[in-house]
Amino acid sequence: MTARHSCRAFLPQLVTRDVIMQILLTSQQTASWCNAQPWRVYVVSGDPLEALRADLIRCAEEGRRPNPELDWPREYRDVFQARRRECGWLLYGAVGIEKGDRAGSAEQARENFRLFGAPHLAVVTSPDVLGTHGCIDTGGWVSNFMLTSVAHGVGTIAQAALASWPDVLRKHLPIEADQRIVCGISFGYADNIHPANGFRTTRAPLGEVVTWVD
């Protein structure tokens, strides 16, 4: 868990189908309410991924308004805003974007839709009928996929931003109408010398998140 980080620069080297299958098989052991196993996963590589990547970049460059199928946070306040800002400034500092450089920060934001150069993408969905708890279980699968990937030397980054334009994803992927798009996970082998992979975020002390009732 301490080795995992959000990878923001990937090598073009493909992960073999065998390794991806091993990661998926282990992730399938994720716990879920009533063993419903609500997650559906669409793994995209090669030419289909390049076509999807091009459409996502086009939407980002056109400034198209996001229209996700699941509600995003209404706002970040207090400590949540502070943690969000810390992550952003650590990233900007690593890649040499100075405070006030709007063009640089916008260009870095567009890297989300270039998938940071990843050669593979997993788009993750949950059935609409299972509501919030289906998404919670699916989030557990996402976490386990990322942790299992670390064990296989594969880098990942979970991206809610990739759910910005559901119609684009549905154009390229056979996502059923009753599914709700949760997020994408870009994955591949990390470019460890890229400055975007040279920082780590902090974690809150237990005193901020745990209440003991004895």
Salt bridges, closest charged atoms under 4 A:
GLU50 OE2 - ARG53 NH2 2.74
ASP55 OD1 - ARG58 NH2 3.43
ASP55 OD2 - LYS171 NZ 2.76
ASP55 OD2 - HIS172 NE2 2.78
GLU62 OE1 - ARG58 NH1 3.61
GLU69 OE2 - ARG170 NE 2.99
GLU75 OE2 - ARG77 NH2 2.81
GLU107 OE1 - ARG110 NH2 2.67
GLU111 OE2 - ARG114 NE 2.83
ASP128 OD1 - ARG180 NE 3.59
ASP167 OD2 - ARG64 NH2 2.88
GLU176 OE2 - ARG40 NH1 3.80
GLU208 OE1 - ARG83 NH2 3.00
